[in-house]
Amino acid sequence: MTRPRPYARLLPAAVAILALSLSACGAKAGADSVATAESCVDTSGDTVKIGFLNSLSGTMAISEKTVFDSLSLAAKEINDAGGVLGKQLQVVSEDGQSEPTVFAEKAQKLISSDCVAAVFGGWTSASRKAMLPVFESNDSLLFYPVQYEGLEASPNIFYTGATTNQQIIPGLDYLKEQGVTKLFLVGSDYVFPRTANKIINAYAAANDIEIVGEEYAPLGHTDFATIVGKVASSGAGAVFNTLNGDSNVAFFKEYQNVGLKADTMPVLSVSIAEEEVGGIGVENVEGQLTAWNYYQTVDSPANAAFVAAFKAAYGENRVTSDPMEAAYTSLYLWKGMVEKAESFDVGAIQDAAGGVTFDAPEGTVTVNGENHHIAKTAYVGEIAADGLIYPVWTSDGPIEPDPFLTTYDWAADLS
C-alpha cells in the first residue's frame, strides 16, 4: 500500500499562527495552499537568478555568515563548470537580520520582485516556520541547510540538514550508552529547542532517563549565572544543549567559571560546530560533545577537496562545519534536480527530486522524494584543543530520514 505523502501532516496550528504575520501581504498558509501569483522566473537569457537568505547581522550572524560563504563557493564552482542547463547563476543576497519576520519579508521579495528560481538559507526553525507559508503560497522552493526538530515536511522545502532521527536521537543514544541516567536540558526560547525537548522528554521516559531540569533563555541572552547554577546543583550526568547563536559564548564561559568540566558533567550540543568553537573560545569547550552529520575532520576525497577549496577562497584560518556543508550540498542537489527535470519549473523539479544524488563532503547523499529530506550519517564528536571536532561515535551508515518519527513507538503522540 502506498503511504500518504507527509505534507498534509504539517502542524496546522503552527502554520496558522505564522500566517498572521503575513496576512498584510495576502499570503495563505498550509500545505494545501495554491500559488497566489504566476512565477516571474526568467530563463530566456544566459543567466538564472537564485536567492541567498542568511542572517548577516544580529545574534545569528556568528553562524549564518559561514553558510553564506559556502553557498557562494558552490555558486562559483557551478558557474565555473558551465552553470545549470547552460545558464550562469546570478545570486541575489538578502540579510534576514536574525528576525523571523524579516526572513518572511525578504523571502517574498526574492520570489516576487527578484524572481529567483530557488532560495537557499534560513537557520533557526523560527525563520523557517515564518518562511514556509510564503514559499507554499507562491509555489516556490526553499533549500534549508540546518538540522532541526522534525515533525514537518513541505512540498516547497528541501531539508538538507538533519531531522531528529539523524542527530538528536543518535546523540541521546550515545549518552545512554555512556551510562547517563539524569539529563538537564538547556535551550534558546523558540521553536527548535522547545520542540526538540518535547521529543527528548518522550525519549527519556521510554529509556529510563530522568530529566532533572529544563531551562530556556531568549536568543542573544548573555547572563547564564542562574541557569548554570541550577545545572550545577541538579545532579545531572550530562547537559543536552539546544542554545543557538552567541548565547553559547556566555553559557560555556559561565560553565567554566563555576568549575563544571566535560569529564564530570559533559555538554552535548546540537548547534555548535567548528565555526562557533572559535567564537566561544576553545578553552571554554575543549572536551565537550557535539552531534552532527559532518565535521571538517571527515576523511574522504570529496571532503578534502571541499575543505581545500573553502580555505583557498576564504583563508587558511577558516574552518568548515555541518550547516556550511549542508548548504554547499543543497545548491548541488538543486542543480541535479534541475538537470534531471531538464527544467527550472517548480513542479518539474519536485517530480524529479526523488533519487537525486550528490557525492557530498559528508558522503554520498540521496534525496527522499516523499519527504524532501536526505539520508545522513550521524556522528557524535569531541571538541579538541585545535578547535576541530573529531568523531567518537558514528552510525552504521546513512540513516534514512524519518521527520515524523513514525518508526519510534515512544513518539506516537508527538506528531
C-alpha positions in Angstrom: 0.0 0.0 0.0 1.3 3.5 -0.9 1.9 5.6 2.2 0.3 9.1 2.1 2.6 11.9 1.3 3.6 13.5 4.7 3.0 17.1 3.6 -0.6 17.0 4.9 0.8 16.3 8.4 2.2 19.8 8.9 1.2 21.2 12.3 -1.9 23.3 11.4 -1.8 25.5 14.5 1.8 26.5 14.0 1.2 27.3 10.3 -2.0 29.3 11.2 -0.1 31.4 13.8 2.6 32.2 11.4 0.1 33.2 8.7 -1.0 36.1 10.9 2.4 37.8 10.5 2.0 37.5 6.7 -1.7 38.5 6.4 -0.8 42.0 5.3 0.7 40.7 2.1 -2.1 38.3 1.4 -0.1 35.1 1.9 -2.0 31.9 2.6 -0.5 29.3 4.9 -0.7 25.5 4.9 0.3 22.6 2.8 -2.7 22.8 0.6 -2.1 26.5 -0.4 -2.2 27.4 -4.0 0.1 29.9 -5.7 -1.2 33.5 -5.4 0.7 34.7 -8.5 2.3 33.3 -11.6 6.0 32.7 -11.4 8.1 35.6 -12.8 11.3 33.5 -13.1 13.0 34.4 -16.4 15.0 31.7 -18.1 15.1 33.2 -21.5 18.6 34.6 -21.3 22.1 33.3 -20.4 21.5 33.6 -16.6 19.0 32.5 -14.0 18.6 34.2 -10.6 18.8 32.3 -7.3 18.4 33.8 -3.8 20.6 33.5 -0.7 18.8 34.5 2.5 21.0 34.4 5.6 21.5 36.5 8.8 24.4 38.7 8.1 23.6 40.8 11.2 22.1 40.1 14.6 22.6 37.3 17.1 22.6 34.6 14.4 25.3 36.2 12.2 28.0 34.2 14.1 26.6 31.1 12.4 24.9 32.2 9.3 27.7 34.2 7.6 29.5 30.9 7.2 26.6 29.4 5.4 26.6 32.4 3.0 30.2 31.8 2.3 29.8 28.1 1.5 26.8 28.9 -0.7 28.9 31.5 -2.6 31.6 28.9 -3.1 29.2 26.4 -4.5 27.7 29.0 -6.9 31.2 30.0 -8.2 32.1 26.4 -8.7 28.9 25.6 -10.6 29.3 28.7 -12.7 33.0 27.9 -13.5 31.9 24.4 -14.6 29.3 25.8 -17.1 26.3 26.7 -14.9 23.0 24.9 -14.7 21.4 23.8 -18.0 24.0 26.1 -19.6 22.9 29.2 -17.6 25.1 31.1 -15.2 23.8 31.6 -11.7 23.1 35.2 -10.7 23.0 35.4 -6.9 20.6 37.9 -5.2 21.6 38.1 -1.5 19.4 39.3 1.4 20.0 39.7 5.1 17.5 38.0 7.4 18.8 40.1 10.3 18.2 37.2 12.8 14.5 38.1 12.8 11.8 35.6 11.5 9.5 38.4 10.2 12.4 39.8 8.2 13.1 36.4 6.7 9.4 36.2 5.6 9.5 39.6 4.1 12.8 39.1 2.3 11.7 35.7 1.0 8.6 37.4 -0.5 10.9 40.0 -2.1 13.2 37.4 -3.6 10.3 35.4 -5.0 8.0 38.2 -6.4 10.4 41.1 -7.0 13.8 39.5 -7.8 12.1 36.5 -9.5 14.6 33.9 -8.2 14.3 30.3 -9.3 15.0 29.0 -5.7 16.1 30.4 -2.3 18.8 28.9 -0.2 19.1 29.8 3.5 17.5 30.2 6.9 18.9 28.8 10.1 16.6 28.9 13.1 13.3 27.0 13.0 11.5 30.2 13.7 12.9 31.7 10.5 11.9 28.5 8.6 8.4 28.5 10.0 8.0 32.1 9.1 9.1 31.5 5.5 7.1 28.2 5.0 3.8 29.8 4.1 5.5 32.3 1.8 7.0 29.5 -0.2 3.9 27.4 -0.3 1.6 30.3 -1.2 3.9 31.4 -4.0 4.7 27.8 -5.1 8.5 28.4 -4.8 11.4 26.4 -3.4 13.4 26.9 -0.2 16.5 24.8 0.4 17.0 24.8 4.2 20.5 23.7 5.4 20.3 23.3 9.1 19.4 20.4 11.5 16.0 20.9 13.0 13.4 19.4 15.3 11.5 17.4 12.6 7.7 16.9 12.6 7.5 18.8 9.3 7.6 18.2 5.6 6.6 20.6 2.9 6.5 20.2 -0.9 8.2 23.6 -1.2 11.1 23.0 1.2 14.1 20.7 0.8 15.7 19.9 4.1 19.4 19.2 3.7 20.3 19.3 7.4 19.4 16.6 9.8 16.0 15.8 11.1 15.5 14.4 14.6 16.3 10.8 14.0 19.6 11.7 12.3 21.0 13.9 15.0 19.1 14.3 18.3 18.2 10.7 18.8 21.7 9.4 17.9 23.1 11.9 20.4 20.7 10.6 23.1 21.6 7.0 22.2 25.3 7.9 22.7 24.7 9.5 26.2 22.6 6.4 27.2 25.5 4.1 26.1 27.8 6.2 28.3 25.6 5.5 31.3 23.9 8.8 31.6 20.6 8.4 33.6 20.0 12.1 34.6 19.9 14.8 32.0 19.5 18.6 32.2 18.1 20.5 29.1 19.2 24.0 28.3 17.9 25.8 25.2 17.0 29.1 23.5 13.4 30.1 23.8 12.0 29.4 20.3 10.6 26.6 18.2 13.5 24.3 17.7 14.7 23.9 21.4 11.1 23.6 22.8 10.0 21.0 20.2 13.3 19.2 20.4 13.0 19.0 24.2 9.5 17.6 23.9 11.0 14.8 21.8 13.9 14.4 24.3 11.4 14.1 27.2 9.5 11.4 25.3 12.7 9.5 24.6 13.9 9.8 28.2 10.6 8.4 29.5 11.0 5.4 27.3 14.7 4.9 28.1 14.9 5.3 31.9 16.5 8.7 31.8 15.4 11.3 34.3 15.1 14.9 33.1 16.3 16.8 36.2 15.9 20.3 34.7 14.7 22.2 31.7 15.6 25.9 31.2 15.3 28.4 28.3 16.9 31.7 27.5 15.9 34.3 24.9 18.0 34.3 21.7 21.0 36.6 22.4 20.8 36.1 26.2 24.1 36.6 27.9 23.5 36.1 31.6 23.6 32.4 32.4 24.5 32.6 36.1 21.1 31.4 37.3 20.7 28.7 34.7 24.2 27.3 35.2 23.7 27.4 39.0 20.7 25.2 38.5 22.7 22.8 36.3 25.5 22.6 38.9 23.1 21.6 41.7 20.9 19.3 39.6 22.9 16.1 39.9 22.7 15.7 36.2 25.1 13.3 34.4 25.1 15.4 31.3 23.5 18.5 29.7 21.7 18.5 26.3 22.3 21.9 24.8 20.0 23.5 22.2 21.1 27.1 22.7 21.7 28.9 19.4 23.9 31.8 18.3 26.1 33.8 20.5 24.3 32.8 23.7 26.6 29.8 23.7 29.6 32.1 24.4 28.1 33.3 27.7 26.8 29.9 28.6 30.1 28.0 28.3 32.1 30.8 29.9 29.8 30.6 32.9 30.0 26.8 32.9 33.8 27.1 33.2 33.6 29.8 35.8 31.6 27.6 38.2 34.1 24.7 37.7 31.9 22.4 35.6 34.0 20.2 33.3 33.5 18.0 30.3 34.9 15.0 32.2 32.4 15.3 35.1 29.3 16.8 33.5 29.6 16.8 29.7 27.5 19.1 27.5 26.2 17.6 24.2 25.4 20.4 21.8 23.5 20.3 18.5 24.1 23.8 17.3 27.8 24.3 18.0 30.1 23.5 15.0 33.7 24.3 14.2 33.0 28.0 13.4 31.2 28.5 16.7 34.1 26.9 18.7 36.3 29.8 17.7 33.7 32.3 18.8 33.1 30.6 22.1 36.8 30.0 22.8 38.2 26.5 22.6 39.4 26.8 26.2 35.8 27.0 27.2 34.6 24.0 25.3 37.5 21.6 24.9 36.4 18.1 25.6 32.7 18.9 25.2 30.5 16.9 22.8 28.5 17.7 19.7 26.1 15.7 17.5 26.2 16.4 13.7 26.4 14.7 10.3 29.6 16.3 9.1 32.9 17.5 10.6 35.9 19.1 8.9 37.8 16.0 10.0 35.7 13.6 7.8 38.2 11.5 5.9 37.2 11.4 2.2 38.4 12.8 -1.1 35.3 14.9 -1.6 35.7 16.5 1.8 39.4 17.1 1.3 38.6 18.9 -2.0 35.8 20.9 -0.2 38.0 22.0 2.7 40.8 23.0 0.4 38.5 25.0 -1.9 36.9 26.8 1.1 40.3 27.7 2.6 41.6 28.8 -0.7 38.6 31.1 -1.1 38.4 32.5 2.5 41.7 31.9 4.2 43.7 29.1 5.8 42.4 30.0 9.2 38.8 29.3 8.3 37.1 26.1 9.2 34.2 24.1 7.7 31.1 22.9 9.5 27.9 20.9 9.2 25.5 23.7 8.2 28.0 25.1 5.8 28.5 21.6 4.2 24.7 21.1 4.0 24.2 24.5 2.4 27.0 23.7 -0.1 25.4 20.4 -0.8 21.9 21.9 -1.2 23.0 24.0 -4.2 24.4 21.0 -6.0 21.3 18.9 -5.2 19.2 21.7 -6.7 21.4 21.6 -9.8 21.0 17.8 -10.0 17.2 18.2 -9.7 17.0 20.9 -12.4 19.2 18.8 -14.8 17.2 15.7 -14.2 13.9 17.6 -14.8 15.5 19.5 -17.7 13.6 22.5 -16.4 13.6 25.2 -13.7 9.9 24.7 -13.2 9.0 24.0 -9.6 6.6 21.2 -10.4 9.0 19.5 -12.6 11.8 19.8 -10.0 9.5 18.3 -7.3 8.6 15.4 -9.6 12.3 14.8 -10.4 13.7 15.2 -6.9 13.4 11.6 -5.6 16.6 9.7 -6.1 18.9 12.6 -7.0 22.3 12.0 -5.5 25.5 14.0 -4.9 28.9 12.9 -3.8 28.9 15.4 -0.9 31.8 16.1 1.5 29.8 14.2 4.2 29.4 11.2 1.8 27.0 10.4 -1.0 23.6 11.8 -0.2 20.3 10.9 -1.9 17.0 12.9 -1.9 13.9 11.3 -0.5 11.2 12.3 -2.9 8.4 11.7 -0.4 9.5 13.9 2.5 12.2 16.1 0.8 14.9 15.2 3.4 18.2 13.3 2.7 19.8 10.2 4.2 22.7 11.2 6.5 25.3 9.5 8.6 25.3 10.5 12.3 28.4 11.5 14.3 29.0 12.4 17.9 32.2 14.3 18.1 34.5 15.7 20.8 35.9 19.2 20.6 39.7 19.1 20.6 42.4 21.6 21.7 43.0 22.6 18.0 39.4 23.8 17.7 38.3 20.9 15.4 35.8 18.2 16.3 36.7 14.5 16.0 34.2 11.7 15.8 33.9 9.5 18.9 30.9 7.6 17.6 29.5 7.0 14.1 26.2 5.4 12.9 26.3 2.3 10.8 25.9 4.1 7.5 23.5 6.8 6.4 20.2 7.0 8.4 17.1 7.3 6.3 15.1 10.5 7.2 12.1 10.0 9.5 10.9 13.5 10.2 7.7 12.4 11.9 9.4 9.6 13.9 6.9 7.0 12.6 9.4 4.2 13.4 9.5 5.0 17.1 6.7 3.8 19.3 7.5 6.3 22.1 7.0 9.2 19.6 3.5 8.2 18.6 1.8 11.2 20.4 4.3 13.8 19.2 3.3 14.5 15.6 
